[in-house]
C-alpha cells in the first residue's frame, strides 16, 4: 500500500469516526507507512491516530517523529504516558525533544526518568547547545584493544540490542582513551583468535565534545562515515554521532536558513516549535521584520515610475519599445533570484566562505554576463524579426546583457552587504534585489533605446 493510499484511508476512517476500523488498519500497516501518515496529517489528527497504535509500535514510531509532532503528542499524553515514551527514547533523541519543550515540562520529565536514563540525559544536557557533546548518543559498543575477535563478538551479541549502531565499533584502552575504530564486517571476516588492536584503524577521525554540530555533520557526510566518535579533553571516548543524526542536523540547519531567507527568523525567538510560532505569531512581530523593507522598496518603486515618466516621449515615438519592458525586467528578476539562491545555499552548505566572497562574486558576475550575452543575442534577433527594426533589436539585446549582469551582481552583493551590516538580510534581500533590479533594468533599457532612437525613426 502506498503512503498516499494509506493516508486517504486513514482520513476516511477519521471522517466517518470509524475508530475500530482505523485501529485495525493501523495494526496491519508497516511502521514506515504510519510514520509517513503522521507526517502528512494535521497535529490534531496525529494525536487520535497515535493513540490507536499498539504500544510497542507506538514506542518505536515515536522516536522517529519530527519534534513538533512529538511535542504535540507529549502535550496530549497523561504524565505517566509521557514519561514512558520519553524514557524509551535514545538519549540524543530525548535531548533533542527536551530542547524543544518548555523548561518546566522538560525538568519534570527529566526528574521522572529512570536513574540510568536521567544520568545519560543530564550528561548530554550539560554540554553547550549545538555541540557534539549535546547531540551525541552514549549508546555504543566499545571494545578493548587487547580483546580477541571471539571475545569481542560475544560482547556484541550481549549488547547489540540496546545500542544505536553496531556497524562501527570503537576501540579503547583500559582508561577509555580512544585507540581506533573497527567495522563489523572486518571483525566478522577475521580469525577468532586475532587481537582487536591488529584489526583496528588507529588514526580514525574523531571530534571533541565542543565541536559545532554542523561541522560534525559535514565531516560524516564528506568522509562517508556511518558514525564518528566523540572524545573529551583527555581523549576519552564519551559518545558517538551517527549518520542519521548528521542528516537531522543538516536538515535543521538548512531549515533554519530557509526561514532566515524568508525574513521570518525574529518571530521564532521562544521555546516553542518554529513553524508553530510562525503560523500563530502576532501580526506585530511579523510586521516589525518584514514591513520596513517593503516600505523602502515601495519608495524605490515610485522612482521606477519616475524613470518611465521621464522617457514618455520615447515611448510615444516608438510604441514597440513598451513590448520588451516585461521581458527585460522578468529575465533580470529570474537571474537575480538564481544568484541570491546560489549565494544563500552556498553559505548554508559551507561552499562559500565570507572571507572568500570576492572570488565567488567575480565569478558570478562573469556567469551573469555570459548568460546575458546568450539571452541578449537571442532576444535582439527575435525583436528585430518581430518588428523589423534592427536598431531596436540591438537596443533590446544590449539592455538584456547589461541588466542580467547587474541582476546577478545584486543577487550576491545585496545579501552580503546586509550580513556585513548585521541587518536582517533574510527579510531585506528579496525585496531590495527585486526593486533595484527593476529600476536598473528600466533605466538601462530606456538609455539604450534613446541612444539608437534617431536610427529607428
PEDA-V486430 format. One record per residue. RES is the residue in one small letter. PHI is phi in whole degrees, -180 to 180 (none if undefined). OMEGA is omega in degrees with one decimal (none if undefined). NEAR is the number of other ideal C-beta (glycine too) atoms within 8 Angstrom. Layout:
<<RES & PHI & OMEGA & NEAR> <RES & PHI & OMEGA & NEAR>>
This chain:
<<x & none & 179.0 & 5> <x & -74 & -178.6 & 5> <x & -60 & -177.8 & 9> <x & -67 & 178.8 & 6> <x & -63 & 179.5 & 8> <x & -63 & 179.3 & 15> <x & -60 & 179.4 & 12> <x & -63 & 178.8 & 8> <x & -67 & 178.1 & 9> <x & -62 & 179.5 & 14> <x & -63 & 178.8 & 10> <x & -65 & 177.7 & 8> <x & -65 & 179.9 & 12> <x & -65 & -178.8 & 11> <x & -66 & -179.4 & 6> <x & -88 & -179.0 & 6> <x & 59 & 178.0 & 5> <x & -90 & -175.2 & 7> <x & -70 & -180.0 & 8> <x & -66 & 178.7 & 6> <x & -65 & 179.3 & 8> <x & -67 & 179.2 & 13> <x & -62 & 178.7 & 9> <x & -67 & 178.4 & 8> <x & -62 & -179.2 & 12> <x & -68 & 179.3 & 13> <x & -65 & -178.4 & 7> <x & -87 & -175.6 & 5> <x & -81 & 176.1 & 11> <x & -78 & -178.5 & 5> <x & -59 & -177.9 & 10> <x & -65 & 177.5 & 6> <x & -70 & -180.0 & 11> <x & -66 & 178.5 & 15> <x & -59 & 178.8 & 11> <x & -64 & 178.6 & 11> <x & -62 & -179.7 & 14> <x & -62 & 178.6 & 13> <x & -72 & -178.1 & 9> <x & -87 & -173.7 & 7> <x & -80 & 172.0 & 12> <x & -62 & -176.5 & 5> <x & -58 & -178.6 & 9> <x & -62 & 179.7 & 6> <x & -84 & 174.0 & 10> <x & -56 & -178.2 & 13> <x & -61 & -179.6 & 11> <x & -65 & -177.9 & 9> <x & -63 & -176.4 & 16> <x & -62 & -178.3 & 12> <x & -69 & 179.4 & 7> <x & -91 & -179.4 & 9> <x & -77 & 172.1 & 11> <x & -63 & -172.6 & 6> <x & -55 & -177.8 & 6> <x & -64 & 179.1 & 6> <x & -67 & 179.9 & 11> <x & -64 & 179.3 & 11> <x & -62 & -179.4 & 11> <x & -68 & -177.5 & 9> <x & -73 & -175.7 & 14> <x & -54 & -176.8 & 13> <x & -66 & -176.0 & 10> <x & -94 & -176.2 & 7> <x & -74 & 172.3 & 12> <x & -63 & -174.4 & 6> <x & -64 & 179.3 & 10> <x & -67 & 177.1 & 11> <x & -72 & 176.5 & 12> <x & -57 & -179.5 & 12> <x & -60 & -179.9 & 13> <x & -64 & 179.9 & 11> <x & -67 & 178.9 & 14> <x & -58 & -179.9 & 14> <x & -64 & -177.4 & 6> <x & -87 & -177.8 & 7> <x & -77 & 164.1 & 10> <x & -72 & 179.9 & 5> <x & -56 & -176.9 & 8> <x & -64 & -179.7 & 7> <x & -68 & 179.5 & 8> <x & -61 & 180.0 & 11> <x & -62 & -179.0 & 11> <x & -63 & -178.8 & 9> <x & -67 & -178.9 & 14> <x & -67 & -179.8 & 13> <x & -66 & -177.6 & 10> <x & -82 & -177.1 & 8> <x & -75 & 171.9 & 11> <x & -67 & -175.4 & 9> <x & -53 & -177.9 & 14> <x & -68 & 177.0 & 12> <x & -67 & 178.8 & 9> <x & -64 & -179.6 & 12> <x & -63 & 178.9 & 13> <x & -62 & 177.7 & 11> <x & -69 & -178.0 & 14> <x & -62 & 177.3 & 13> <x & -62 & -176.9 & 8> <x & -88 & -176.7 & 12> <x & -85 & 172.8 & 12> <x & -56 & -173.3 & 7> <x & -55 & -176.8 & 7> <x & -67 & 178.0 & 6> <x & -71 & -179.9 & 9> <x & -62 & -179.8 & 11> <x & -63 & 180.0 & 8> <x & -65 & 179.5 & 9> <x & -67 & 179.5 & 14> <x & -61 & -178.8 & 12> <x & -64 & -177.1 & 7> <x & -91 & -178.7 & 8> <x & -71 & 173.3 & 12> <x & -63 & -176.1 & 6> <x & -57 & -177.5 & 6> <x & -64 & -178.9 & 6> <x & -72 & 178.1 & 11> <x & -66 & 178.4 & 11> <x & -63 & -179.3 & 8> <x & -62 & -179.8 & 10> <x & -68 & -178.9 & 14> <x & -64 & 177.4 & 9> <x & -62 & -179.1 & 11> <x & -69 & -179.7 & 16> <x & -65 & -178.6 & 10> <x & -74 & 179.0 & 6> <x & -87 & -179.6 & 12> <x & -60 & -179.9 & 7> <x & -59 & 177.5 & 6> <x & 65 & 172.3 & 8> <x & -115 & -179.9 & 13> <x & -59 & -179.6 & 17> <x & -63 & -177.0 & 14> <x & -77 & -174.4 & 13> <x & -106 & -176.6 & 15> <x & -70 & 172.4 & 14> <x & -112 & 178.1 & 13> <x & -98 & -179.2 & 10> <x & -95 & 179.7 & 8> <x & -143 & 179.0 & 12> <x & -106 & 175.5 & 11> <x & -113 & -179.9 & 10> <x & -118 & 173.7 & 13> <x & -87 & -174.1 & 10> <x & -67 & -179.5 & 13> <x & -89 & 176.4 & 6> <x & -71 & 170.1 & 11> <x & -93 & 177.9 & 10> <x & -59 & -180.0 & 14> <x & -62 & 179.8 & 8> <x & -65 & 179.6 & 8> <x & -64 & -179.3 & 13> <x & -62 & 178.7 & 11> <x & -65 & 179.0 & 8> <x & -65 & 179.7 & 11> <x & -64 & 178.9 & 13> <x & -61 & -178.4 & 7> <x & -75 & -171.1 & 6> <x & -109 & -169.9 & 9> <x & -56 & -174.0 & 9> <x & -61 & -175.3 & 4> <x & -97 & -175.9 & 5> <x & -105 & -176.9 & 10> <x & -71 & 178.2 & 8> <x & -148 & 175.7 & 10> <x & -124 & -175.9 & 9> <x & -74 & 173.0 & 8> <x & -118 & -177.4 & 13> <x & -111 & -173.5 & 14> <x & -117 & -172.3 & 14> <x & -110 & -179.9 & 15> <x & -128 & 171.3 & 15> <x & -93 & -175.5 & 8> <x & -70 & 178.9 & 5> <x & -103 & 179.3 & 6> <x & 73 & 175.3 & 9> <x & -73 & -177.2 & 10> <x & -69 & -179.8 & 14> <x & -106 & -178.9 & 10> <x & 174 & 178.3 & 12> <x & -132 & -175.5 & 11> <x & -149 & 177.7 & 15> <x & -83 & 178.1 & 9> <x & -62 & 179.7 & 11> <x & -61 & -178.8 & 7> <x & -66 & 177.9 & 9> <x & -65 & -177.0 & 15> <x & -63 & -176.5 & 7> <x & -86 & -175.4 & 5> <x & -85 & 174.5 & 9> <x & -65 & -173.9 & 5> <x & -66 & 179.8 & 8> <x & -96 & 179.8 & 6> <x & -71 & 178.0 & 10> <x & -77 & 180.0 & 9> <x & -61 & -177.8 & 17> <x & -64 & 178.7 & 10> <x & -84 & -178.3 & 6> <x & -107 & -170.8 & 11> <x & -71 & 171.1 & 13> <x & -90 & -169.1 & 7> <x & -79 & -177.8 & 6> <x & -99 & -176.9 & 4> <x & -83 & 175.7 & 10> <x & -60 & 177.9 & 7> <x & -153 & 175.7 & 9> <x & -132 & 177.2 & 13> <x & -93 & -179.7 & 10> <x & -64 & -177.0 & 13> <x & -95 & -179.3 & 8> <x & -65 & -179.5 & 11> <x & -63 & -174.9 & 8> <x & -61 & -179.5 & 12> <x & -68 & 177.2 & 11> <x & -64 & 177.9 & 9> <x & -63 & -178.7 & 16> <x & -61 & -179.9 & 14> <x & -68 & 177.0 & 10> <x & -62 & 178.9 & 12> <x & -60 & -178.6 & 13> <x & -69 & -175.4 & 9> <x & -72 & -179.1 & 6> <x & -89 & 177.9 & 8> <x & 58 & -178.9 & 4> <x & -101 & 173.6 & 10> <x & -84 & 179.7 & 7> <x & -159 & 178.1 & 13> <x & -134 & -178.3 & 13> <x & -77 & 176.6 & 13> <x & -115 & -177.3 & 16> <x & -120 & 175.9 & 13> <x & -89 & -176.9 & 8> <x & -64 & 178.9 & 4> <x & -93 & 179.8 & 6> <x & 66 & 176.0 & 7> <x & -84 & -179.8 & 11> <x & -73 & -177.9 & 12> <x & -119 & -179.7 & 11> <x & -179 & 176.5 & 14> <x & -139 & 173.0 & 14> <x & -125 & -174.9 & 16> <x & -99 & -176.1 & 11> <x & -63 & 178.6 & 9> <x & -66 & 174.4 & 6> <x & -65 & -179.6 & 12> <x & -61 & 179.2 & 13> <x & -62 & 178.0 & 9> <x & -61 & -178.7 & 9> <x & -65 & -178.9 & 13> <x & -63 & 177.3 & 12> <x & -65 & 178.8 & 8> <x & -62 & -178.2 & 8> <x & -64 & 179.9 & 11> <x & -65 & 178.3 & 9> <x & -62 & 179.3 & 9> <x & -60 & -179.3 & 10> <x & -73 & 176.3 & 11> <x & -65 & 176.5 & 8> <x & -63 & 177.5 & 13> <x & -61 & -179.1 & 11> <x & -62 & -180.0 & 10> <x & -83 & 177.6 & 7> <x & 79 & -174.2 & 13> <x & -118 & -170.9 & 14> <x & -66 & -174.7 & 11> <x & -67 & -179.2 & 9> <x & -72 & -167.7 & 11> <x & -101 & -174.9 & 11> <x & -81 & 175.5 & 4> <x & -157 & -171.4 & 5> <x & -83 & -176.3 & 6> <x & -81 & -176.1 & 8> <x & -61 & -174.3 & 9> <x & -58 & -175.9 & 9> <x & -66 & 179.7 & 7> <x & -64 & -180.0 & 9> <x & -69 & -179.9 & 12> <x & -61 & -179.9 & 11> <x & -75 & -173.1 & 6> <x & -105 & -177.5 & 5> <x & -64 & -177.8 & 9> <x & -69 & 179.5 & 5> <x & -62 & -177.4 & 5> <x & -62 & 179.5 & 6> <x & -65 & 178.6 & 10> <x & -67 & 179.1 & 11> <x & -60 & -176.3 & 8> <x & -58 & -178.2 & 9> <x & -84 & -167.6 & 13> <x & -95 & -170.4 & 11> <x & -66 & -178.1 & 8> <x & -56 & -179.6 & 7> <x & -68 & -179.4 & 13> <x & -68 & 177.4 & 9> <x & -67 & 178.8 & 8> <x & -64 & -179.5 & 10> <x & -73 & 174.7 & 12> <x & -64 & 177.6 & 8> <x & -62 & 177.1 & 8> <x & -65 & 176.9 & 11> <x & -63 & 176.1 & 10> <x & -65 & 176.6 & 8> <x & -63 & 176.4 & 9> <x & -60 & 176.7 & 12> <x & -63 & 177.7 & 8> <x & -64 & 178.1 & 8> <x & -63 & 178.8 & 12> <x & -62 & 179.6 & 11> <x & -63 & -179.0 & 7> <x & -69 & 179.8 & 7> <x & -109 & -178.2 & 11> <x & -60 & -178.7 & 8> <x & -65 & 178.1 & 6> <x & -63 & 179.0 & 12> <x & -63 & -179.2 & 11> <x & -70 & -177.7 & 6> <x & -69 & -178.9 & 7> <x & -132 & -176.2 & 12> <x & -61 & -177.3 & 6> <x & -62 & -180.0 & 9> <x & -58 & -175.4 & 11> <x & -68 & -176.4 & 7> <x & -60 & -170.5 & 7> <x & -97 & 178.3 & 12> <x & -62 & 178.8 & 10> <x & -60 & -179.4 & 6> <x & -63 & -176.5 & 11> <x & -67 & 178.4 & 16> <x & -66 & -178.9 & 13> <x & -66 & -179.7 & 8> <x & -67 & 175.2 & 13> <x & -63 & 178.1 & 16> <x & -64 & -179.0 & 12> <x & -63 & -177.4 & 8> <x & -73 & 175.4 & 15> <x & -64 & 177.1 & 15> <x & -65 & 177.6 & 11> <x & -58 & -176.6 & 10> <x & -65 & 179.7 & 16> <x & -67 & 176.7 & 15> <x & -67 & 177.6 & 9> <x & -60 & 179.9 & 11> <x & -64 & -177.6 & 15> <x & -63 & -180.0 & 11> <x & -64 & 178.9 & 9> <x & -62 & 177.9 & 10> <x & -68 & -179.7 & 11> <x & -59 & -175.7 & 9> <x & -87 & 178.0 & 6> <x & 82 & -179.9 & 8> <x & -79 & 175.9 & 6> <x & -118 & 174.2 & 10> <x & -95 & -176.4 & 6> <x & -59 & -179.8 & 8> <x & -70 & 179.4 & 4> <x & -103 & -173.1 & 8> <x & -57 & -174.0 & 11> <x & -59 & 179.1 & 6> <x & -61 & -179.6 & 7> <x & -69 & -178.8 & 12> <x & -63 & -179.9 & 12> <x & -63 & 178.7 & 8> <x & -62 & -179.1 & 8> <x & -66 & 176.4 & 15> <x & -63 & 178.2 & 11> <x & -62 & 178.6 & 8> <x & -67 & 177.8 & 9> <x & -60 & 179.6 & 16> <x & -67 & -177.6 & 12> <x & -65 & 177.6 & 8> <x & -67 & 178.7 & 11> <x & -61 & 179.0 & 16> <x & -63 & 179.8 & 9> <x & -68 & -178.0 & 8> <x & -65 & 179.2 & 12> <x & -63 & 178.1 & 15> <x & -62 & 178.7 & 9> <x & -62 & -179.1 & 8> <x & -64 & 179.4 & 15> <x & -63 & 179.0 & 14> <x & -64 & 180.0 & 10> <x & -62 & -179.8 & 9> <x & -62 & 179.6 & 14> <x & -64 & -179.4 & 13> <x & -66 & -175.7 & 7> <x & -64 & -173.8 & 6> <x & -103 & -179.9 & 9> <x & 67 & -177.9 & 5> <x & -127 & -176.7 & 11> <x & -58 & -177.4 & 6> <x & -71 & 174.7 & 9> <x & -67 & 176.2 & 16> <x & -60 & 177.9 & 15> <x & -65 & 178.8 & 11> <x & -63 & 178.2 & 13> <x & -62 & -178.5 & 17> <x & -63 & -179.9 & 14> <x & -65 & 179.5 & 11> <x & -62 & 179.7 & 15> <x & -65 & -179.4 & 16> <x & -61 & -177.6 & 13> <x & -67 & -178.1 & 11> <x & -62 & -177.8 & 18> <x & -69 & 175.8 & 17> <x & -66 & 179.8 & 12> <x & -66 & 180.0 & 14> <x & -64 & 176.8 & 18> <x & -64 & 177.2 & 19> <x & -59 & -178.8 & 13> <x & -64 & -179.1 & 14> <x & -60 & 176.1 & 19> <x & -91 & -169.0 & 16> <x & -74 & -174.9 & 9> <x & -62 & 179.0 & 15> <x & -64 & 178.4 & 13> <x & -63 & -179.9 & 12> <x & -63 & -179.6 & 8> <x & -63 & 176.9 & 13> <x & -63 & -179.5 & 10> <x & -64 & 178.1 & 6> <x & -84 & -178.0 & 6> <x & 60 & 176.7 & 4> <x & -95 & 179.7 & 7> <x & -78 & -178.5 & 11> <x & -63 & -178.2 & 11> <x & -64 & -178.3 & 12> <x & -75 & -173.3 & 10> <x & -93 & -170.6 & 13> <x & -58 & -173.7 & 13> <x & -60 & -179.3 & 10> <x & -65 & -180.0 & 11> <x & -66 & 179.8 & 13> <x & -60 & -177.5 & 15> <x & -61 & -176.0 & 11> <x & -71 & 177.8 & 12> <x & -62 & -179.8 & 11> <x & -63 & 179.2 & 16> <x & -63 & -179.7 & 13> <x & -63 & -179.4 & 12> <x & -65 & -178.9 & 13> <x & -61 & 178.8 & 15> <x & -63 & -177.8 & 13> <x & -62 & -179.4 & 9> <x & -63 & -177.2 & 13> <x & -63 & -177.7 & 15> <x & -69 & 175.6 & 13> <x & -64 & 178.9 & 8> <x & -62 & 179.5 & 13> <x & -64 & -179.3 & 16> <x & -63 & -179.4 & 9> <x & -63 & -177.1 & 7> <x & -104 & -171.8 & 12> <x & -60 & -177.5 & 11> <x & -63 & -179.1 & 5> <x & -80 & -179.3 & 6> <x & -89 & -172.6 & 10> <x & -70 & none & 6>>
